[in-house]
Amino acid sequence: MKAMRKASRQKGSEWALEVFDKAPYVTVSMTRTDGTPYGLPLSLVRKDQRIFYFHCAGEGEKLDCLKVNPVVSL
């Protein structure tokens, strides 16, 4: 990952997880199967710093996106 231009404003992972834990929802951004961006607000639960869970149907656009590219941004 490229370094921040204004490193003095950078926050640590503990700060980010604290914000995440307090938020009623987060915007999850991923890539659709055709390569276009897809973002939506979701309520997430985290197991640790790398594993996050969300509720969804057994099929649909979110799962299609994750099958093609499992990288997401929160």
Backbone atoms as SQL, in Angstrom:
CREATE TABLE atoms (id INTEGER PRIMARY KEY, chain TEXT, resi INTEGER, resn TEXT, atom TEXT, x REAL, y REAL, z REAL);
INSERT INTO atoms VALUES
  (1, 'A', 1, 'MET', 'N', 0.842, -1.169, 0.000),
  (2, 'A', 1, 'MET', 'CA', 0.000, 0.000, 0.000),
  (3, 'A', 1, 'MET', 'C', 0.890, 1.236, 0.000),
  (4, 'A', 2, 'LYS', 'N', 0.492, 2.229, -0.737),
  (5, 'A', 2, 'LYS', 'CA', 1.244, 3.474, -0.816),
  (6, 'A', 2, 'LYS', 'C', 1.128, 4.257, 0.497),
  (7, 'A', 3, 'ALA', 'N', 2.215, 4.884, 0.917),
  (8, 'A', 3, 'ALA', 'CA', 2.223, 5.666, 2.158),
  (9, 'A', 3, 'ALA', 'C', 1.350, 6.911, 2.010),
  (10, 'A', 4, 'MET', 'N', 0.770, 7.334, 3.132),
  (11, 'A', 4, 'MET', 'CA', -0.035, 8.560, 3.125),
  (12, 'A', 4, 'MET', 'C', 0.847, 9.773, 2.851),
  (13, 'A', 5, 'ARG', 'N', 0.291, 10.729, 2.120),
  (14, 'A', 5, 'ARG', 'CA', 1.024, 11.951, 1.820),
  (15, 'A', 5, 'ARG', 'C', 1.247, 12.774, 3.081),
  (16, 'A', 6, 'LYS', 'N', 0.243, 12.844, 3.947),
  (17, 'A', 6, 'LYS', 'CA', 0.351, 13.593, 5.207),
  (18, 'A', 6, 'LYS', 'C', 0.391, 12.585, 6.353),
  (19, 'A', 7, 'ALA', 'N', 1.545, 11.999, 6.552),
  (20, 'A', 7, 'ALA', 'CA', 1.712, 10.943, 7.550),
  (21, 'A', 7, 'ALA', 'C', 1.337, 11.391, 8.957),
  (22, 'A', 8, 'SER', 'N', 1.413, 12.686, 9.235),
  (23, 'A', 8, 'SER', 'CA', 1.078, 13.176, 10.575),
  (24, 'A', 8, 'SER', 'C', -0.405, 12.974, 10.899),
  (25, 'A', 9, 'ARG', 'N', -1.239, 12.763, 9.897),
  (26, 'A', 9, 'ARG', 'CA', -2.678, 12.557, 10.105),
  (27, 'A', 9, 'ARG', 'C', -3.059, 11.080, 10.155),
  (28, 'A', 10, 'GLN', 'N', -2.112, 10.219, 9.951),
  (29, 'A', 10, 'GLN', 'CA', -2.389, 8.789, 9.922),
  (30, 'A', 10, 'GLN', 'C', -2.775, 8.278, 11.310),
  (31, 'A', 11, 'LYS', 'N', -3.770, 7.415, 11.353),
  (32, 'A', 11, 'LYS', 'CA', -4.238, 6.798, 12.597),
  (33, 'A', 11, 'LYS', 'C', -3.888, 5.317, 12.559),
  (34, 'A', 12, 'GLY', 'N', -3.785, 4.710, 13.721),
  (35, 'A', 12, 'GLY', 'CA', -3.436, 3.302, 13.820),
  (36, 'A', 12, 'GLY', 'C', -4.645, 2.383, 13.664),
  (37, 'A', 13, 'SER', 'N', -4.376, 1.094, 13.561),
  (38, 'A', 13, 'SER', 'CA', -5.443, 0.112, 13.387),
  (39, 'A', 13, 'SER', 'C', -6.351, 0.043, 14.608),
  (40, 'A', 14, 'GLU', 'N', -5.809, 0.252, 15.805),
  (41, 'A', 14, 'GLU', 'CA', -6.647, 0.232, 17.007),
  (42, 'A', 14, 'GLU', 'C', -7.695, 1.341, 16.957),
  (43, 'A', 15, 'TRP', 'N', -7.303, 2.521, 16.483),
  (44, 'A', 15, 'TRP', 'CA', -8.243, 3.640, 16.337),
  (45, 'A', 15, 'TRP', 'C', -9.333, 3.270, 15.335),
  (46, 'A', 16, 'ALA', 'N', -8.941, 2.679, 14.210),
  (47, 'A', 16, 'ALA', 'CA', -9.904, 2.308, 13.171),
  (48, 'A', 16, 'ALA', 'C', -10.894, 1.268, 13.686),
  (49, 'A', 17, 'LEU', 'N', -10.416, 0.287, 14.439),
  (50, 'A', 17, 'LEU', 'CA', -11.300, -0.738, 14.978),
  (51, 'A', 17, 'LEU', 'C', -12.246, -0.167, 16.026),
  (52, 'A', 18, 'GLU', 'N', -11.786, 0.808, 16.803),
  (53, 'A', 18, 'GLU', 'CA', -12.656, 1.466, 17.776),
  (54, 'A', 18, 'GLU', 'C', -13.792, 2.206, 17.067),
  (55, 'A', 19, 'VAL', 'N', -13.480, 2.917, 15.999),
  (56, 'A', 19, 'VAL', 'CA', -14.505, 3.606, 15.205),
  (57, 'A', 19, 'VAL', 'C', -15.468, 2.584, 14.621),
  (58, 'A', 20, 'PHE', 'N', -14.930, 1.510, 14.068),
  (59, 'A', 20, 'PHE', 'CA', -15.751, 0.459, 13.475),
  (60, 'A', 20, 'PHE', 'C', -16.726, -0.115, 14.506),
  (61, 'A', 21, 'ASP', 'N', -16.234, -0.412, 15.688),
  (62, 'A', 21, 'ASP', 'CA', -17.072, -1.023, 16.724),
  (63, 'A', 21, 'ASP', 'C', -18.204, -0.108, 17.180),
  (64, 'A', 22, 'LYS', 'N', -18.035, 1.198, 17.073),
  (65, 'A', 22, 'LYS', 'CA', -19.057, 2.156, 17.502),
  (66, 'A', 22, 'LYS', 'C', -20.057, 2.494, 16.394),
  (67, 'A', 23, 'ALA', 'N', -19.704, 2.238, 15.160),
  (68, 'A', 23, 'ALA', 'CA', -20.543, 2.638, 14.029),
  (69, 'A', 23, 'ALA', 'C', -21.766, 1.727, 13.884),
  (70, 'A', 24, 'PRO', 'N', -22.949, 2.293, 13.619),
  (71, 'A', 24, 'PRO', 'CA', -24.131, 1.457, 13.411),
  (72, 'A', 24, 'PRO', 'C', -24.076, 0.698, 12.080),
  (73, 'A', 25, 'TYR', 'N', -23.321, 1.216, 11.131),
  (74, 'A', 25, 'TYR', 'CA', -23.113, 0.551, 9.837),
  (75, 'A', 25, 'TYR', 'C', -21.829, 1.090, 9.222),
  (76, 'A', 26, 'VAL', 'N', -21.328, 0.395, 8.236),
  (77, 'A', 26, 'VAL', 'CA', -20.177, 0.868, 7.471),
  (78, 'A', 26, 'VAL', 'C', -20.510, 0.717, 5.995),
  (79, 'A', 27, 'THR', 'N', -19.841, 1.479, 5.159),
  (80, 'A', 27, 'THR', 'CA', -19.991, 1.320, 3.725),
  (81, 'A', 27, 'THR', 'C', -18.958, 0.302, 3.263),
  (82, 'A', 28, 'VAL', 'N', -19.445, -0.753, 2.650),
  (83, 'A', 28, 'VAL', 'CA', -18.577, -1.804, 2.123),
  (84, 'A', 28, 'VAL', 'C', -18.465, -1.581, 0.619),
  (85, 'A', 29, 'SER', 'N', -17.234, -1.460, 0.144),
  (86, 'A', 29, 'SER', 'CA', -16.991, -1.235, -1.281),
  (87, 'A', 29, 'SER', 'C', -16.264, -2.429, -1.857),
  (88, 'A', 30, 'MET', 'N', -16.766, -2.880, -3.007),
  (89, 'A', 30, 'MET', 'CA', -16.171, -4.023, -3.688),
  (90, 'A', 30, 'MET', 'C', -16.320, -3.830, -5.183),
  (91, 'A', 31, 'THR', 'N', -15.927, -4.827, -5.949),
  (92, 'A', 31, 'THR', 'CA', -15.986, -4.737, -7.407),
  (93, 'A', 31, 'THR', 'C', -16.976, -5.748, -7.950),
  (94, 'A', 32, 'ARG', 'N', -17.872, -5.280, -8.822),
  (95, 'A', 32, 'ARG', 'CA', -18.838, -6.178, -9.462),
  (96, 'A', 32, 'ARG', 'C', -18.119, -7.097, -10.446),
  (97, 'A', 33, 'THR', 'N', -18.850, -8.091, -10.904),
  (98, 'A', 33, 'THR', 'CA', -18.272, -9.059, -11.838),
  (99, 'A', 33, 'THR', 'C', -17.870, -8.413, -13.163),
  (100, 'A', 34, 'ASP', 'N', -18.504, -7.287, -13.529),
  (101, 'A', 34, 'ASP', 'CA', -18.142, -6.593, -14.773),
  (102, 'A', 34, 'ASP', 'C', -17.046, -5.549, -14.563),
  (103, 'A', 35, 'GLY', 'N', -16.504, -5.465, -13.327),
  (104, 'A', 35, 'GLY', 'CA', -15.410, -4.543, -13.035),
  (105, 'A', 35, 'GLY', 'C', -15.832, -3.189, -12.515),
  (106, 'A', 36, 'THR', 'N', -17.130, -2.913, -12.452),
  (107, 'A', 36, 'THR', 'CA', -17.591, -1.622, -11.944),
  (108, 'A', 36, 'THR', 'C', -17.637, -1.648, -10.411),
  (109, 'A', 37, 'PRO', 'N', -17.525, -0.480, -9.783),
  (110, 'A', 37, 'PRO', 'CA', -17.548, -0.427, -8.317),
  (111, 'A', 37, 'PRO', 'C', -18.940, -0.694, -7.766),
  (112, 'A', 38, 'TYR', 'N', -18.972, -1.245, -6.571),
  (113, 'A', 38, 'TYR', 'CA', -20.226, -1.552, -5.885),
  (114, 'A', 38, 'TYR', 'C', -20.027, -1.246, -4.406),
  (115, 'A', 39, 'GLY', 'N', -20.783, -0.308, -3.885),
  (116, 'A', 39, 'GLY', 'CA', -20.688, 0.055, -2.475),
  (117, 'A', 39, 'GLY', 'C', -22.065, 0.087, -1.854),
  (118, 'A', 40, 'LEU', 'N', -22.163, -0.388, -0.611),
  (119, 'A', 40, 'LEU', 'CA', -23.443, -0.388, 0.062),
  (120, 'A', 40, 'LEU', 'C', -23.239, -0.355, 1.573),
  (121, 'A', 41, 'PRO', 'N', -24.188, 0.255, 2.291),
  (122, 'A', 41, 'PRO', 'CA', -24.082, 0.279, 3.751),
  (123, 'A', 41, 'PRO', 'C', -24.500, -1.073, 4.319),
  (124, 'A', 42, 'LEU', 'N', -23.702, -1.587, 5.242),
  (125, 'A', 42, 'LEU', 'CA', -24.007, -2.872, 5.881),
  (126, 'A', 42, 'LEU', 'C', -23.717, -2.794, 7.375),
  (127, 'A', 43, 'SER', 'N', -24.455, -3.566, 8.136),
  (128, 'A', 43, 'SER', 'CA', -24.123, -3.775, 9.544),
  (129, 'A', 43, 'SER', 'C', -23.189, -4.979, 9.588),
  (130, 'A', 44, 'LEU', 'N', -22.018, -4.794, 10.144),
  (131, 'A', 44, 'LEU', 'CA', -21.029, -5.864, 10.194),
  (132, 'A', 44, 'LEU', 'C', -20.693, -6.211, 11.633),
  (133, 'A', 45, 'VAL', 'N', -20.234, -7.422, 11.812),
  (134, 'A', 45, 'VAL', 'CA', -19.704, -7.890, 13.084),
  (135, 'A', 45, 'VAL', 'C', -18.306, -8.398, 12.790),
  (136, 'A', 46, 'ARG', 'N', -17.364, -8.108, 13.685),
  (137, 'A', 46, 'ARG', 'CA', -16.006, -8.580, 13.438),
  (138, 'A', 46, 'ARG', 'C', -15.596, -9.623, 14.451),
  (139, 'A', 47, 'LYS', 'N', -14.800, -10.570, 13.992),
  (140, 'A', 47, 'LYS', 'CA', -14.253, -11.600, 14.866),
  (141, 'A', 47, 'LYS', 'C', -12.914, -11.142, 15.425),
  (142, 'A', 48, 'ASP', 'N', -12.113, -10.500, 14.580),
  (143, 'A', 48, 'ASP', 'CA', -10.805, -9.992, 14.963),
  (144, 'A', 48, 'ASP', 'C', -10.463, -8.851, 14.019),
  (145, 'A', 49, 'GLN', 'N', -9.193, -8.597, 13.783),
  (146, 'A', 49, 'GLN', 'CA', -8.807, -7.475, 12.917),
  (147, 'A', 49, 'GLN', 'C', -8.927, -7.792, 11.433),
  (148, 'A', 50, 'ARG', 'N', -9.172, -9.048, 11.082),
  (149, 'A', 50, 'ARG', 'CA', -9.190, -9.424, 9.670),
  (150, 'A', 50, 'ARG', 'C', -10.455, -10.149, 9.221),
  (151, 'A', 51, 'ILE', 'N', -11.290, -10.607, 10.149),
  (152, 'A', 51, 'ILE', 'CA', -12.475, -11.378, 9.786),
  (153, 'A', 51, 'ILE', 'C', -13.726, -10.601, 10.183),
  (154, 'A', 52, 'PHE', 'N', -14.572, -10.327, 9.176),
  (155, 'A', 52, 'PHE', 'CA', -15.801, -9.569, 9.368),
  (156, 'A', 52, 'PHE', 'C', -16.965, -10.384, 8.803),
  (157, 'A', 53, 'TYR', 'N', -18.105, -10.317, 9.457),
  (158, 'A', 53, 'TYR', 'CA', -19.286, -11.059, 9.026),
  (159, 'A', 53, 'TYR', 'C', -20.421, -10.094, 8.707),
  (160, 'A', 54, 'PHE', 'N', -21.235, -10.476, 7.717),
  (161, 'A', 54, 'PHE', 'CA', -22.466, -9.760, 7.418),
  (162, 'A', 54, 'PHE', 'C', -23.518, -10.775, 7.016),
  (163, 'A', 55, 'HIS', 'N', -24.767, -10.416, 7.236),
  (164, 'A', 55, 'HIS', 'CA', -25.871, -11.295, 6.904),
  (165, 'A', 55, 'HIS', 'C', -26.280, -11.049, 5.463),
  (166, 'A', 56, 'CYS', 'N', -26.567, -12.124, 4.742),
  (167, 'A', 56, 'CYS', 'CA', -27.082, -11.978, 3.379),
  (168, 'A', 56, 'CYS', 'C', -27.754, -13.281, 2.970),
  (169, 'A', 57, 'ALA', 'N', -28.412, -13.242, 1.837),
  (170, 'A', 57, 'ALA', 'CA', -29.037, -14.444, 1.285),
  (171, 'A', 57, 'ALA', 'C', -27.939, -15.380, 0.781),
  (172, 'A', 58, 'GLY', 'N', -28.309, -16.583, 0.460),
  (173, 'A', 58, 'GLY', 'CA', -27.355, -17.571, -0.028),
  (174, 'A', 58, 'GLY', 'C', -26.885, -17.325, -1.443),
  (175, 'A', 59, 'GLU', 'N', -27.475, -16.356, -2.097),
  (176, 'A', 59, 'GLU', 'CA', -27.059, -15.959, -3.445),
  (177, 'A', 59, 'GLU', 'C', -27.377, -14.485, -3.621),
  (178, 'A', 60, 'GLY', 'N', -26.726, -13.849, -4.583),
  (179, 'A', 60, 'GLY', 'CA', -26.992, -12.442, -4.834),
  (180, 'A', 60, 'GLY', 'C', -25.730, -11.689, -5.238),
  (181, 'A', 61, 'GLU', 'N', -25.893, -10.388, -5.444),
  (182, 'A', 61, 'GLU', 'CA', -24.809, -9.575, -5.983),
  (183, 'A', 61, 'GLU', 'C', -23.588, -9.521, -5.066),
  (184, 'A', 62, 'LYS', 'N', -23.788, -9.396, -3.762),
  (185, 'A', 62, 'LYS', 'CA', -22.634, -9.337, -2.852),
  (186, 'A', 62, 'LYS', 'C', -21.781, -10.597, -2.981),
  (187, 'A', 63, 'LEU', 'N', -22.415, -11.748, -2.956),
  (188, 'A', 63, 'LEU', 'CA', -21.656, -12.995, -3.055),
  (189, 'A', 63, 'LEU', 'C', -21.023, -13.169, -4.435),
  (190, 'A', 64, 'ASP', 'N', -21.714, -12.725, -5.484),
  (191, 'A', 64, 'ASP', 'CA', -21.126, -12.775, -6.834),
  (192, 'A', 64, 'ASP', 'C', -19.856, -11.938, -6.884),
  (193, 'A', 65, 'CYS', 'N', -19.902, -10.746, -6.297),
  (194, 'A', 65, 'CYS', 'CA', -18.737, -9.865, -6.270),
  (195, 'A', 65, 'CYS', 'C', -17.576, -10.523, -5.525),
  (196, 'A', 66, 'LEU', 'N', -17.878, -11.084, -4.361),
  (197, 'A', 66, 'LEU', 'CA', -16.821, -11.677, -3.529),
  (198, 'A', 66, 'LEU', 'C', -16.198, -12.912, -4.167),
  (199, 'A', 67, 'LYS', 'N', -16.963, -13.649, -4.960),
  (200, 'A', 67, 'LYS', 'CA', -16.411, -14.811, -5.651),
  (201, 'A', 67, 'LYS', 'C', -15.371, -14.401, -6.697),
  (202, 'A', 68, 'VAL', 'N', -15.634, -13.268, -7.371),
  (203, 'A', 68, 'VAL', 'CA', -14.724, -12.785, -8.410),
  (204, 'A', 68, 'VAL', 'C', -13.519, -12.086, -7.808),
  (205, 'A', 69, 'ASN', 'N', -13.753, -11.261, -6.777),
  (206, 'A', 69, 'ASN', 'CA', -12.671, -10.511, -6.140),
  (207, 'A', 69, 'ASN', 'C', -12.997, -10.341, -4.660),
  (208, 'A', 70, 'PRO', 'N', -12.374, -11.131, -3.784),
  (209, 'A', 70, 'PRO', 'CA', -12.705, -11.068, -2.353),
  (210, 'A', 70, 'PRO', 'C', -12.124, -9.869, -1.609),
  (211, 'A', 71, 'VAL', 'N', -11.444, -8.963, -2.288),
  (212, 'A', 71, 'VAL', 'CA', -10.890, -7.777, -1.650),
  (213, 'A', 71, 'VAL', 'C', -11.987, -6.716, -1.522),
  (214, 'A', 72, 'VAL', 'N', -12.196, -6.223, -0.293),
  (215, 'A', 72, 'VAL', 'CA', -13.183, -5.167, -0.059),
  (216, 'A', 72, 'VAL', 'C', -12.545, -4.056, 0.753),
  (217, 'A', 73, 'SER', 'N', -13.196, -2.894, 0.745),
  (218, 'A', 73, 'SER', 'CA', -12.784, -1.767, 1.587),
  (219, 'A', 73, 'SER', 'C', -13.953, -1.423, 2.492),
  (220, 'A', 74, 'LEU', 'N', -13.639, -1.082, 3.745),
  (221, 'A', 74, 'LEU', 'CA', -14.666, -0.684, 4.702),
  (222, 'A', 74, 'LEU', 'C', -14.514, 0.781, 5.025);
